[in-house]
Amino acid sequence: MKKWTKKEENYLRDNASQTNADIGQVLERSEDSVARKRRRLGVDTPEPIIDDVINASIKKENEKHLKKTIDVLTRELISTKNERDSFLGVGDVETYKIETKTKSDNRSLATAITLASDWHIEENVKSSQVNGLNSFNINIAKERAEQYFRVVSKLIDVHNKEYQIDVLILALLGDFISGSIHDDLKESNVIQPTEAIWEAQKLIASGIEYLLENTKVDLVIPCSSGNHGRMTDKQRTSTEYGNSLEILMYRQLEKYFKNEKRVKFVINDSYLTYVKVFNYTCRFHHGHALRYAGGIGGLFIPAYKAISQWNKQTYSDWDFFGHFHQLKDGANFISNGSLIGFNAYAVKIKADYEKPKQFFGIIDEQRGLEVTRKITL
């Protein structure tokens, strides 16, 4: 054992108020060695500072509480693990084999339906007129029309994996041109009505040919006159179709495709056109006979009222119409969107903003109108 020197003993006397541990650290001696030397020299051990005592007591209690908490959590963890293991081990999972059916057996018979309306191809929409929300001209109309027919073809191909689609209803519901029924349209339209209807006819004919080339479906094409394609200042009732440039266009298209066995046009003099699909009845019209002035409930209330009245004459399962530039699903009706999109008139009447959209759907033989989709352009 290392012998204490006088110098170390004097340091102990001079620093008697320090703890044995502190003195031992300086002199490089153990705490016990310092304590024994205190006793030999008669140097009193300093009283512990009350704060140190309290802190030491708190530390000891915290350590006891922490140990207790760890013990409780450990027991709960073990219990949870045992319960999980017990749950996962309850019996064996039983399965059975699901037989794979052939594609033809697995698909249900269905008819695709798409609505084309409210293109307004010759109308000019400047971005500045609608706060940058849209722009439109005859070139954009052509691009959107082409994209519309491409997407229709693609959707038929996609849904053919689930359904056997033999027929596409391509409903032409009017307002393909803006016409000259208002003074501001006369000033802003880029071409005159007869030129516009010629361009619209070209777009639609090209689209039908694209569908014939890129799908295997037959086309049923119900046609409705819009309110913009008329040749009169005011809307006619009994002579509406006789004053419609769109009816002339439909007749021209019917003649153009007369030798195409896969194409059938449905054109009549009535505002309403009916088409049977399986055991369902579809009613088509442009939509301008509905009286809607922006009331509470929106388009739904006037649509339900009109449909209720028409159903007293001839019941239909669904009405399909355009005119309002809003794609809405009312369960027993579909209101189509537009190709032109948001314009200055929509801003003026405080219409809801909507991107250019057209409707696509699937009518299943057993389940009815099962798929409703929007084609955003």
Short mmCIF file of the C-alpha atoms (twelve columns), coordinates in Angstrom:
data_MODEL
# 
_entry.id   MODEL 
# 
loop_
_atom_site.group_PDB 
_atom_site.id 
_atom_site.type_symbol 
_atom_site.label_atom_id 
_atom_site.label_alt_id 
_atom_site.label_comp_id 
_atom_site.label_asym_id 
_atom_site.label_seq_id 
_atom_site.Cartn_x 
_atom_site.Cartn_y 
_atom_site.Cartn_z 
_atom_site.pdbx_PDB_model_num 
ATOM 1   C CA . MET A 1   0.000   0.000   0.000   1 
ATOM 2   C CA . LYS A 2   1.333   3.376   -0.969  1 
ATOM 3   C CA . LYS A 3   2.422   5.414   2.059   1 
ATOM 4   C CA . TRP A 4   0.870   8.830   2.636   1 
ATOM 5   C CA . THR A 5   3.294   11.751  2.407   1 
ATOM 6   C CA . LYS A 6   3.266   14.837  4.587   1 
ATOM 7   C CA . LYS A 7   2.216   16.873  1.619   1 
ATOM 8   C CA . GLU A 8   -0.834  14.634  1.056   1 
ATOM 9   C CA . GLU A 9   -1.761  14.738  4.756   1 
ATOM 10  C CA . ASN A 10  -1.529  18.552  4.739   1 
ATOM 11  C CA . TYR A 11  -3.731  18.666  1.613   1 
ATOM 12  C CA . LEU A 12  -6.304  16.528  3.424   1 
ATOM 13  C CA . ARG A 13  -6.285  18.858  6.464   1 
ATOM 14  C CA . ASP A 14  -6.497  21.989  4.312   1 
ATOM 15  C CA . ASN A 15  -9.413  20.596  2.258   1 
ATOM 16  C CA . ALA A 16  -11.253 18.753  5.000   1 
ATOM 17  C CA . SER A 17  -14.586 20.240  3.810   1 
ATOM 18  C CA . GLN A 18  -14.338 18.344  0.525   1 
ATOM 19  C CA . THR A 19  -15.713 14.862  0.102   1 
ATOM 20  C CA . ASN A 20  -13.485 11.814  0.302   1 
ATOM 21  C CA . ALA A 21  -14.181 11.145  -3.374  1 
ATOM 22  C CA . ASP A 22  -13.073 14.635  -4.445  1 
ATOM 23  C CA . ILE A 23  -9.884  14.446  -2.345  1 
ATOM 24  C CA . GLY A 24  -9.170  10.936  -3.587  1 
ATOM 25  C CA . GLN A 25  -9.496  12.094  -7.191  1 
ATOM 26  C CA . VAL A 26  -6.873  14.842  -6.636  1 
ATOM 27  C CA . LEU A 27  -4.468  12.605  -4.696  1 
ATOM 28  C CA . GLU A 28  -5.123  9.566   -6.876  1 
ATOM 29  C CA . ARG A 29  -6.265  7.534   -3.872  1 
ATOM 30  C CA . SER A 30  -9.375  5.538   -3.183  1 
ATOM 31  C CA . GLU A 31  -12.282 6.960   -1.225  1 
ATOM 32  C CA . ASP A 32  -11.757 4.331   1.513   1 
ATOM 33  C CA . SER A 33  -8.091  5.260   1.821   1 
ATOM 34  C CA . VAL A 34  -8.989  8.916   2.314   1 
ATOM 35  C CA . ALA A 35  -11.606 7.965   4.946   1 
ATOM 36  C CA . ARG A 36  -9.107  5.875   6.925   1 
ATOM 37  C CA . LYS A 37  -6.532  8.655   6.866   1 
ATOM 38  C CA . ARG A 38  -9.184  11.114  8.136   1 
ATOM 39  C CA . ARG A 39  -9.809  8.888   11.122  1 
ATOM 40  C CA . ARG A 40  -6.081  8.584   11.908  1 
ATOM 41  C CA . LEU A 41  -5.510  12.326  11.625  1 
ATOM 42  C CA . GLY A 42  -8.713  13.182  13.487  1 
ATOM 43  C CA . VAL A 43  -10.047 15.216  10.584  1 
ATOM 44  C CA . ASP A 44  -13.870 15.348  10.652  1 
ATOM 45  C CA . THR A 45  -15.887 14.108  7.666   1 
ATOM 46  C CA . PRO A 46  -17.935 16.985  6.208   1 
ATOM 47  C CA . GLU A 47  -21.720 16.965  6.629   1 
ATOM 48  C CA . PRO A 48  -23.546 16.178  3.337   1 
ATOM 49  C CA . ILE A 49  -25.157 19.158  1.613   1 
ATOM 50  C CA . ILE A 50  -28.945 18.977  1.865   1 
ATOM 51  C CA . ASP A 51  -29.404 19.465  -1.928  1 
ATOM 52  C CA . ASP A 52  -27.105 16.543  -2.603  1 
ATOM 53  C CA . VAL A 53  -29.092 14.385  -0.221  1 
ATOM 54  C CA . ILE A 54  -32.398 15.374  -1.851  1 
ATOM 55  C CA . ASN A 55  -31.062 14.828  -5.362  1 
ATOM 56  C CA . ALA A 56  -29.633 11.465  -4.426  1 
ATOM 57  C CA . SER A 57  -32.980 10.466  -2.920  1 
ATOM 58  C CA . ILE A 58  -34.906 11.624  -6.013  1 
ATOM 59  C CA . LYS A 59  -32.503 9.756   -8.261  1 
ATOM 60  C CA . LYS A 60  -32.971 6.602   -6.262  1 
ATOM 61  C CA . GLU A 61  -36.774 6.893   -6.401  1 
ATOM 62  C CA . ASN A 62  -36.702 7.555   -10.149 1 
ATOM 63  C CA . GLU A 63  -34.579 4.501   -10.695 1 
ATOM 64  C CA . LYS A 64  -37.029 2.409   -8.662  1 
ATOM 65  C CA . HIS A 65  -40.024 3.820   -10.623 1 
ATOM 66  C CA . LEU A 66  -38.275 3.243   -13.957 1 
ATOM 67  C CA . LYS A 67  -37.490 -0.328  -13.044 1 
ATOM 68  C CA . LYS A 68  -41.117 -0.895  -12.006 1 
ATOM 69  C CA . THR A 69  -42.390 0.612   -15.285 1 
ATOM 70  C CA . ILE A 70  -40.018 -1.562  -17.315 1 
ATOM 71  C CA . ASP A 71  -41.224 -4.646  -15.448 1 
ATOM 72  C CA . VAL A 72  -44.898 -3.790  -16.158 1 
ATOM 73  C CA . LEU A 73  -44.274 -3.098  -19.859 1 
ATOM 74  C CA . THR A 74  -42.258 -6.271  -20.205 1 
ATOM 75  C CA . ARG A 75  -45.115 -8.329  -18.718 1 
ATOM 76  C CA . GLU A 76  -47.653 -6.627  -21.063 1 
ATOM 77  C CA . LEU A 77  -45.419 -7.238  -24.078 1 
ATOM 78  C CA . ILE A 78  -45.068 -10.901 -23.199 1 
ATOM 79  C CA . SER A 79  -48.848 -11.165 -22.714 1 
ATOM 80  C CA . THR A 80  -49.563 -9.492  -26.059 1 
ATOM 81  C CA . LYS A 81  -47.081 -11.723 -27.840 1 
ATOM 82  C CA . ASN A 82  -48.698 -14.795 -26.316 1 
ATOM 83  C CA . GLU A 83  -52.158 -13.621 -27.403 1 
ATOM 84  C CA . ARG A 84  -50.928 -12.941 -30.948 1 
ATOM 85  C CA . ASP A 85  -49.233 -16.292 -31.182 1 
ATOM 86  C CA . SER A 86  -52.384 -17.937 -29.875 1 
ATOM 87  C CA . PHE A 87  -54.575 -16.076 -32.406 1 
ATOM 88  C CA . LEU A 88  -52.333 -16.881 -35.345 1 
ATOM 89  C CA . GLY A 89  -52.277 -20.488 -34.366 1 
ATOM 90  C CA . VAL A 90  -56.051 -21.066 -34.301 1 
ATOM 91  C CA . GLY A 91  -56.689 -23.889 -36.739 1 
ATOM 92  C CA . ASP A 92  -55.538 -24.260 -40.320 1 
ATOM 93  C CA . VAL A 93  -56.684 -22.010 -43.194 1 
ATOM 94  C CA . GLU A 94  -58.955 -23.869 -45.582 1 
ATOM 95  C CA . THR A 95  -59.106 -22.972 -49.282 1 
ATOM 96  C CA . TYR A 96  -60.803 -24.248 -52.392 1 
ATOM 97  C CA . LYS A 97  -59.858 -23.886 -56.039 1 
ATOM 98  C CA . ILE A 98  -61.613 -21.212 -58.133 1 
ATOM 99  C CA . GLU A 99  -61.956 -22.520 -61.642 1 
ATOM 100 C CA . THR A 100 -60.763 -20.256 -64.459 1 
ATOM 101 C CA . LYS A 101 -63.402 -19.584 -67.112 1 
ATOM 102 C CA . THR A 102 -62.728 -18.791 -70.720 1 
ATOM 103 C CA . LYS A 103 -62.793 -15.124 -71.726 1 
ATOM 104 C CA . SER A 104 -66.020 -15.436 -73.719 1 
ATOM 105 C CA . ASP A 105 -67.808 -17.109 -70.794 1 
ATOM 106 C CA . ASN A 106 -66.462 -14.611 -68.295 1 
ATOM 107 C CA . ARG A 107 -67.664 -11.445 -70.071 1 
ATOM 108 C CA . SER A 108 -71.189 -10.092 -69.919 1 
ATOM 109 C CA . LEU A 109 -72.910 -8.613  -72.947 1 
ATOM 110 C CA . ALA A 110 -72.861 -4.811  -72.967 1 
ATOM 111 C CA . THR A 111 -73.309 -1.736  -75.132 1 
ATOM 112 C CA . ALA A 112 -70.972 1.261   -74.967 1 
ATOM 113 C CA . ILE A 113 -72.448 4.755   -75.101 1 
ATOM 114 C CA . THR A 114 -70.836 8.132   -75.639 1 
ATOM 115 C CA . LEU A 115 -72.291 11.622  -75.920 1 
ATOM 116 C CA . ALA A 116 -70.951 14.212  -78.367 1 
ATOM 117 C CA . SER A 117 -72.414 17.690  -77.966 1 
ATOM 118 C CA . ASP A 118 -71.738 21.377  -77.455 1 
ATOM 119 C CA . TRP A 119 -68.579 21.599  -79.531 1 
ATOM 120 C CA . HIS A 120 -69.191 25.209  -80.787 1 
ATOM 121 C CA . ILE A 121 -66.244 24.767  -83.118 1 
ATOM 122 C CA . GLU A 122 -66.180 28.255  -84.696 1 
ATOM 123 C CA . GLU A 123 -66.435 30.184  -81.438 1 
ATOM 124 C CA . ASN A 124 -63.310 31.994  -80.282 1 
ATOM 125 C CA . VAL A 125 -62.455 31.956  -76.555 1 
ATOM 126 C CA . LYS A 126 -59.562 34.177  -75.545 1 
ATOM 127 C CA . SER A 127 -57.678 33.238  -72.411 1 
ATOM 128 C CA . SER A 128 -57.990 36.825  -71.147 1 
ATOM 129 C CA . GLN A 129 -61.795 36.578  -71.279 1 
ATOM 130 C CA . VAL A 130 -61.885 33.724  -68.753 1 
ATOM 131 C CA . ASN A 131 -58.970 34.658  -66.490 1 
ATOM 132 C CA . GLY A 132 -56.654 32.115  -68.056 1 
ATOM 133 C CA . LEU A 133 -58.963 29.148  -67.417 1 
ATOM 134 C CA . ASN A 134 -59.431 28.205  -71.066 1 
ATOM 135 C CA . SER A 135 -58.717 29.112  -74.676 1 
ATOM 136 C CA . PHE A 136 -60.463 27.861  -77.776 1 
ATOM 137 C CA . ASN A 137 -60.475 28.286  -81.527 1 
ATOM 138 C CA . ILE A 138 -61.190 26.163  -84.574 1 
ATOM 139 C CA . ASN A 139 -57.743 24.532  -84.450 1 
ATOM 140 C CA . ILE A 140 -58.152 23.591  -80.792 1 
ATOM 141 C CA . ALA A 141 -61.634 22.267  -81.622 1 
ATOM 142 C CA . LYS A 142 -60.068 19.943  -84.197 1 
ATOM 143 C CA . GLU A 143 -57.437 18.721  -81.715 1 
ATOM 144 C CA . ARG A 144 -60.019 18.058  -78.994 1 
ATOM 145 C CA . ALA A 145 -62.425 16.304  -81.391 1 
ATOM 146 C CA . GLU A 146 -59.659 14.009  -82.617 1 
ATOM 147 C CA . GLN A 147 -58.605 13.241  -79.043 1 
ATOM 148 C CA . TYR A 148 -62.230 12.516  -78.124 1 
ATOM 149 C CA . PHE A 149 -62.559 9.810   -80.780 1 
ATOM 150 C CA . ARG A 150 -59.164 8.338   -79.859 1 
ATOM 151 C CA . VAL A 151 -60.184 8.038   -76.203 1 
ATOM 152 C CA . VAL A 152 -63.572 6.504   -77.086 1 
ATOM 153 C CA . SER A 153 -61.762 3.826   -79.091 1 
ATOM 154 C CA . LYS A 154 -59.327 3.218   -76.245 1 
ATOM 155 C CA . LEU A 155 -62.105 2.935   -73.647 1 
ATOM 156 C CA . ILE A 156 -63.952 0.384   -75.756 1 
ATOM 157 C CA . ASP A 157 -60.758 -1.664  -75.924 1 
ATOM 158 C CA . VAL A 158 -60.201 -1.344  -72.155 1 
ATOM 159 C CA . HIS A 159 -63.751 -2.366  -71.210 1 
ATOM 160 C CA . ASN A 160 -63.817 -5.197  -73.743 1 
ATOM 161 C CA . LYS A 161 -61.713 -7.137  -71.264 1 
ATOM 162 C CA . GLU A 162 -64.679 -7.211  -68.876 1 
ATOM 163 C CA . TYR A 163 -67.621 -6.884  -71.267 1 
ATOM 164 C CA . GLN A 164 -68.470 -8.216  -74.689 1 
ATOM 165 C CA . ILE A 165 -69.155 -4.901  -76.437 1 
ATOM 166 C CA . ASP A 166 -70.713 -5.314  -79.876 1 
ATOM 167 C CA . VAL A 167 -72.380 -1.902  -80.228 1 
ATOM 168 C CA . LEU A 168 -71.427 1.707   -79.560 1 
ATOM 169 C CA . ILE A 169 -74.152 4.322   -79.297 1 
ATOM 170 C CA . LEU A 170 -72.593 7.553   -80.555 1 
ATOM 171 C CA . ALA A 171 -75.201 10.153  -79.618 1 
ATOM 172 C CA . LEU A 172 -74.832 13.395  -81.573 1 
ATOM 173 C CA . LEU A 173 -76.751 15.816  -79.372 1 
ATOM 174 C CA . GLY A 174 -76.328 19.154  -81.110 1 
ATOM 175 C CA . ASP A 175 -74.676 22.553  -80.761 1 
ATOM 176 C CA . PHE A 176 -71.682 21.479  -82.789 1 
ATOM 177 C CA . ILE A 177 -71.614 25.067  -84.030 1 
ATOM 178 C CA . SER A 178 -72.386 28.342  -82.251 1 
ATOM 179 C CA . GLY A 179 -74.209 29.828  -85.228 1 
ATOM 180 C CA . SER A 180 -75.369 33.430  -85.400 1 
ATOM 181 C CA . ILE A 181 -78.315 33.436  -83.006 1 
ATOM 182 C CA . HIS A 182 -76.771 36.257  -80.922 1 
ATOM 183 C CA . ASP A 183 -75.222 39.513  -82.080 1 
ATOM 184 C CA . ASP A 184 -71.973 38.922  -80.193 1 
ATOM 185 C CA . LEU A 185 -71.595 35.517  -81.886 1 
ATOM 186 C CA . LYS A 186 -72.016 37.189  -85.275 1 
ATOM 187 C CA . GLU A 187 -69.106 39.459  -84.364 1 
ATOM 188 C CA . SER A 188 -66.792 36.987  -82.632 1 
ATOM 189 C CA . ASN A 189 -67.202 33.709  -84.571 1 
ATOM 190 C CA . VAL A 190 -64.279 33.099  -86.884 1 
ATOM 191 C CA . ILE A 191 -66.364 31.617  -89.749 1 
ATOM 192 C CA . GLN A 192 -70.000 31.783  -90.871 1 
ATOM 193 C CA . PRO A 193 -72.601 29.105  -89.923 1 
ATOM 194 C CA . THR A 194 -72.594 27.226  -93.256 1 
ATOM 195 C CA . GLU A 195 -68.789 27.029  -93.195 1 
ATOM 196 C CA . ALA A 196 -68.878 25.997  -89.552 1 
ATOM 197 C CA . ILE A 197 -71.389 23.186  -90.152 1 
ATOM 198 C CA . TRP A 198 -69.207 21.952  -93.007 1 
ATOM 199 C CA . GLU A 199 -66.165 21.821  -90.679 1 
ATOM 200 C CA . ALA A 200 -68.186 20.095  -87.947 1 
ATOM 201 C CA . GLN A 201 -69.409 17.523  -90.468 1 
ATOM 202 C CA . LYS A 202 -65.826 16.831  -91.497 1 
ATOM 203 C CA . LEU A 203 -64.732 16.301  -87.877 1 
ATOM 204 C CA . ILE A 204 -67.620 13.946  -87.098 1 
ATOM 205 C CA . ALA A 205 -67.288 11.945  -90.331 1 
ATOM 206 C CA . SER A 206 -63.561 11.540  -89.734 1 
ATOM 207 C CA . GLY A 207 -64.247 10.426  -86.174 1 
ATOM 208 C CA . ILE A 208 -66.763 7.799   -87.291 1 
ATOM 209 C CA . GLU A 209 -64.276 6.451   -89.811 1 
ATOM 210 C CA . TYR A 210 -61.620 6.313   -87.089 1 
ATOM 211 C CA . LEU A 211 -63.951 4.249   -84.869 1 
ATOM 212 C CA . LEU A 212 -64.750 1.892   -87.741 1 
ATOM 213 C CA . GLU A 213 -61.045 1.366   -88.425 1 
ATOM 214 C CA . ASN A 214 -59.938 0.994   -84.799 1 
ATOM 215 C CA . THR A 215 -62.829 -0.950  -83.214 1 
ATOM 216 C CA . LYS A 216 -65.039 -3.882  -84.182 1 
ATOM 217 C CA . VAL A 217 -68.294 -2.432  -82.841 1 
ATOM 218 C CA . ASP A 218 -71.381 -1.459  -84.800 1 
ATOM 219 C CA . LEU A 219 -72.366 2.200   -84.481 1 
ATOM 220 C CA . VAL A 220 -75.881 3.358   -83.641 1 
ATOM 221 C CA . ILE A 221 -76.052 7.140   -83.985 1 
ATOM 222 C CA . PRO A 222 -79.115 8.938   -82.549 1 
ATOM 223 C CA . CYS A 223 -79.156 12.585  -83.630 1 
ATOM 224 C CA . SER A 224 -80.618 15.656  -81.912 1 
ATOM 225 C CA . SER A 225 -80.739 19.237  -83.064 1 
ATOM 226 C CA . GLY A 226 -79.294 21.862  -80.734 1 
ATOM 227 C CA . ASN A 227 -80.552 25.389  -80.244 1 
ATOM 228 C CA . HIS A 228 -77.469 27.084  -81.753 1 
ATOM 229 C CA . GLY A 229 -77.555 25.497  -85.194 1 
ATOM 230 C CA . ARG A 230 -80.860 27.058  -86.211 1 
ATOM 231 C CA . MET A 231 -81.342 29.423  -89.146 1 
ATOM 232 C CA . THR A 232 -83.981 31.526  -87.351 1 
ATOM 233 C CA . ASP A 233 -83.558 34.251  -84.728 1 
ATOM 234 C CA . LYS A 234 -86.008 32.592  -82.348 1 
ATOM 235 C CA . GLN A 235 -86.312 28.938  -81.471 1 
ATOM 236 C CA . ARG A 236 -89.067 27.107  -83.340 1 
ATOM 237 C CA . THR A 237 -91.168 24.255  -81.961 1 
ATOM 238 C CA . SER A 238 -92.953 22.267  -84.663 1 
ATOM 239 C CA . THR A 239 -90.520 23.453  -87.365 1 
ATOM 240 C CA . GLU A 240 -87.331 23.296  -85.279 1 
ATOM 241 C CA . TYR A 241 -85.750 20.465  -87.259 1 
ATOM 242 C CA . GLY A 242 -86.728 22.046  -90.582 1 
ATOM 243 C CA . ASN A 243 -84.690 25.135  -89.651 1 
ATOM 244 C CA . SER A 244 -81.656 23.284  -88.311 1 
ATOM 245 C CA . LEU A 245 -78.313 23.178  -90.073 1 
ATOM 246 C CA . GLU A 246 -77.394 20.237  -87.844 1 
ATOM 247 C CA . ILE A 247 -80.271 18.114  -89.171 1 
ATOM 248 C CA . LEU A 248 -78.949 18.849  -92.667 1 
ATOM 249 C CA . MET A 249 -75.506 17.713  -91.487 1 
ATOM 250 C CA . TYR A 250 -76.913 14.495  -90.003 1 
ATOM 251 C CA . ARG A 251 -78.692 13.694  -93.264 1 
ATOM 252 C CA . GLN A 252 -75.481 14.293  -95.175 1 
ATOM 253 C CA . LEU A 253 -73.579 11.977  -92.833 1 
ATOM 254 C CA . GLU A 254 -76.278 9.327   -93.123 1 
ATOM 255 C CA . LYS A 255 -75.972 9.461   -96.895 1 
ATOM 256 C CA . TYR A 256 -72.165 9.331   -96.746 1 
ATOM 257 C CA . PHE A 257 -72.222 6.135   -94.640 1 
ATOM 258 C CA . LYS A 258 -75.250 4.504   -96.331 1 
ATOM 259 C CA . ASN A 259 -73.180 1.581   -97.644 1 
ATOM 260 C CA . GLU A 260 -71.469 0.958   -94.313 1 
ATOM 261 C CA . LYS A 261 -73.362 -1.953  -92.694 1 
ATOM 262 C CA . ARG A 262 -71.899 -1.195  -89.275 1 
ATOM 263 C CA . VAL A 263 -73.417 2.302   -89.105 1 
ATOM 264 C CA . LYS A 264 -77.052 3.158   -88.412 1 
ATOM 265 C CA . PHE A 265 -78.322 6.750   -87.991 1 
ATOM 266 C CA . VAL A 266 -81.482 7.469   -85.990 1 
ATOM 267 C CA . ILE A 267 -82.944 10.798  -87.143 1 
ATOM 268 C CA . ASN A 268 -86.544 11.935  -86.659 1 
ATOM 269 C CA . ASP A 269 -88.599 15.120  -86.498 1 
ATOM 270 C CA . SER A 270 -89.355 14.905  -82.779 1 
ATOM 271 C CA . TYR A 271 -87.456 16.693  -80.046 1 
ATOM 272 C CA . LEU A 272 -87.113 13.317  -78.279 1 
ATOM 273 C CA . THR A 273 -85.364 10.282  -79.766 1 
ATOM 274 C CA . TYR A 274 -85.725 6.809   -78.225 1 
ATOM 275 C CA . VAL A 275 -83.337 3.883   -78.593 1 
ATOM 276 C CA . LYS A 276 -83.824 0.411   -77.102 1 
ATOM 277 C CA . VAL A 277 -80.739 -1.154  -75.531 1 
ATOM 278 C CA . PHE A 278 -81.392 -4.736  -74.442 1 
ATOM 279 C CA . ASN A 279 -84.525 -4.372  -72.271 1 
ATOM 280 C CA . TYR A 280 -83.784 -0.743  -71.432 1 
ATOM 281 C CA . THR A 281 -85.037 2.445   -73.072 1 
ATOM 282 C CA . CYS A 282 -82.740 5.427   -73.621 1 
ATOM 283 C CA . ARG A 283 -84.092 8.887   -74.408 1 
ATOM 284 C CA . PHE A 284 -81.923 11.421  -76.238 1 
ATOM 285 C CA . HIS A 285 -82.379 15.168  -76.751 1 
ATOM 286 C CA . HIS A 286 -80.263 18.290  -76.771 1 
ATOM 287 C CA . GLY A 287 -81.528 19.600  -73.441 1 
ATOM 288 C CA . HIS A 288 -82.800 23.070  -74.356 1 
ATOM 289 C CA . ALA A 289 -86.393 22.082  -73.524 1 
ATOM 290 C CA . LEU A 290 -85.437 21.929  -69.844 1 
ATOM 291 C CA . ARG A 291 -86.212 25.161  -68.014 1 
ATOM 292 C CA . TYR A 292 -83.309 25.917  -65.701 1 
ATOM 293 C CA . ALA A 293 -82.477 29.401  -64.426 1 
ATOM 294 C CA . GLY A 294 -79.820 28.580  -61.868 1 
ATOM 295 C CA . GLY A 295 -82.127 27.817  -58.940 1 
ATOM 296 C CA . ILE A 296 -81.409 25.891  -55.744 1 
ATOM 297 C CA . GLY A 297 -80.729 22.252  -56.528 1 
ATOM 298 C CA . GLY A 298 -79.078 23.166  -59.811 1 
ATOM 299 C CA . LEU A 299 -79.911 21.254  -62.943 1 
ATOM 300 C CA . PHE A 300 -81.240 18.230  -61.053 1 
ATOM 301 C CA . ILE A 301 -84.674 19.606  -60.071 1 
ATOM 302 C CA . PRO A 302 -85.782 20.780  -63.565 1 
ATOM 303 C CA . ALA A 303 -84.362 17.583  -65.112 1 
ATOM 304 C CA . TYR A 304 -86.282 15.351  -62.698 1 
ATOM 305 C CA . LYS A 305 -89.493 17.313  -63.342 1 
ATOM 306 C CA . ALA A 306 -89.179 17.095  -67.130 1 
ATOM 307 C CA . ILE A 307 -88.269 13.403  -67.054 1 
ATOM 308 C CA . SER A 308 -91.274 12.685  -64.839 1 
ATOM 309 C CA . GLN A 309 -93.596 14.320  -67.367 1 
ATOM 310 C CA . TRP A 310 -92.015 12.617  -70.385 1 
ATOM 311 C CA . ASN A 311 -92.190 9.245   -68.621 1 
ATOM 312 C CA . LYS A 312 -95.969 9.612   -68.493 1 
ATOM 313 C CA . GLN A 313 -95.893 9.433   -72.289 1 
ATOM 314 C CA . THR A 314 -93.070 6.953   -72.913 1 
ATOM 315 C CA . TYR A 315 -90.987 5.580   -70.061 1 
ATOM 316 C CA . SER A 316 -87.220 5.656   -70.370 1 
ATOM 317 C CA . ASP A 317 -84.611 4.273   -68.002 1 
ATOM 318 C CA . TRP A 318 -82.198 7.130   -68.686 1 
ATOM 319 C CA . ASP A 319 -82.232 10.515  -70.375 1 
ATOM 320 C CA . PHE A 320 -79.097 11.688  -72.165 1 
ATOM 321 C CA . PHE A 321 -78.756 15.360  -73.083 1 
ATOM 322 C CA . GLY A 322 -76.305 18.246  -73.389 1 
ATOM 323 C CA . HIS A 323 -76.852 22.005  -73.639 1 
ATOM 324 C CA . PHE A 324 -75.735 22.962  -70.109 1 
ATOM 325 C CA . HIS A 325 -71.990 22.304  -70.594 1 
ATOM 326 C CA . GLN A 326 -71.946 20.415  -67.276 1 
ATOM 327 C CA . LEU A 327 -71.251 16.687  -67.013 1 
ATOM 328 C CA . LYS A 328 -73.664 15.487  -64.328 1 
ATOM 329 C CA . ASP A 329 -74.879 12.026  -63.307 1 
ATOM 330 C CA . GLY A 330 -78.435 12.239  -61.970 1 
ATOM 331 C CA . ALA A 331 -78.964 8.456   -61.718 1 
ATOM 332 C CA . ASN A 332 -81.798 8.496   -64.279 1 
ATOM 333 C CA . PHE A 333 -80.107 11.086  -66.485 1 
ATOM 334 C CA . ILE A 334 -76.697 12.075  -67.806 1 
ATOM 335 C CA . SER A 335 -76.021 15.697  -68.691 1 
ATOM 336 C CA . ASN A 336 -73.069 15.998  -71.050 1 
ATOM 337 C CA . GLY A 337 -70.171 18.417  -70.816 1 
ATOM 338 C CA . SER A 338 -68.794 20.451  -73.719 1 
ATOM 339 C CA . LEU A 339 -65.879 20.497  -76.110 1 
ATOM 340 C CA . ILE A 340 -65.488 24.283  -76.023 1 
ATOM 341 C CA . GLY A 341 -65.132 24.436  -72.238 1 
ATOM 342 C CA . PHE A 342 -65.400 27.564  -70.083 1 
ATOM 343 C CA . ASN A 343 -66.174 30.750  -72.020 1 
ATOM 344 C CA . ALA A 344 -67.161 34.391  -71.479 1 
ATOM 345 C CA . TYR A 345 -70.852 33.520  -71.378 1 
ATOM 346 C CA . ALA A 346 -70.205 31.005  -68.577 1 
ATOM 347 C CA . VAL A 347 -68.410 33.713  -66.595 1 
ATOM 348 C CA . LYS A 348 -71.326 36.104  -67.113 1 
ATOM 349 C CA . ILE A 349 -74.032 33.685  -65.907 1 
ATOM 350 C CA . LYS A 350 -71.821 32.538  -62.990 1 
ATOM 351 C CA . ALA A 351 -71.725 28.930  -64.191 1 
ATOM 352 C CA . ASP A 352 -69.613 26.343  -62.404 1 
ATOM 353 C CA . TYR A 353 -66.146 26.043  -63.904 1 
ATOM 354 C CA . GLU A 354 -65.639 22.789  -65.780 1 
ATOM 355 C CA . LYS A 355 -62.919 21.563  -68.086 1 
ATOM 356 C CA . PRO A 356 -63.927 20.367  -71.581 1 
ATOM 357 C CA . LYS A 357 -65.581 16.961  -71.083 1 
ATOM 358 C CA . GLN A 358 -67.673 14.402  -72.963 1 
ATOM 359 C CA . PHE A 359 -69.431 11.356  -71.518 1 
ATOM 360 C CA . PHE A 360 -68.664 7.651   -71.953 1 
ATOM 361 C CA . GLY A 361 -70.516 4.761   -70.362 1 
ATOM 362 C CA . ILE A 362 -71.265 1.037   -70.438 1 
ATOM 363 C CA . ILE A 363 -74.807 -0.406  -70.347 1 
ATOM 364 C CA . ASP A 364 -74.640 -3.988  -69.099 1 
ATOM 365 C CA . GLU A 365 -77.324 -6.386  -70.325 1 
ATOM 366 C CA . GLN A 366 -78.249 -7.442  -66.792 1 
ATOM 367 C CA . ARG A 367 -77.118 -4.564  -64.581 1 
ATOM 368 C CA . GLY A 368 -77.931 -1.497  -66.670 1 
ATOM 369 C CA . LEU A 369 -75.785 1.645   -66.815 1 
ATOM 370 C CA . GLU A 370 -72.945 0.218   -64.809 1 
ATOM 371 C CA . VAL A 371 -69.984 2.342   -65.953 1 
ATOM 372 C CA . THR A 372 -70.047 6.140   -66.218 1 
ATOM 373 C CA . ARG A 373 -66.851 7.934   -67.164 1 
ATOM 374 C CA . LYS A 374 -65.775 11.392  -68.221 1 
ATOM 375 C CA . ILE A 375 -63.502 12.073  -71.155 1 
ATOM 376 C CA . THR A 376 -61.549 15.192  -70.190 1 
ATOM 377 C CA . LEU A 377 -60.086 16.990  -73.186 1 
# 
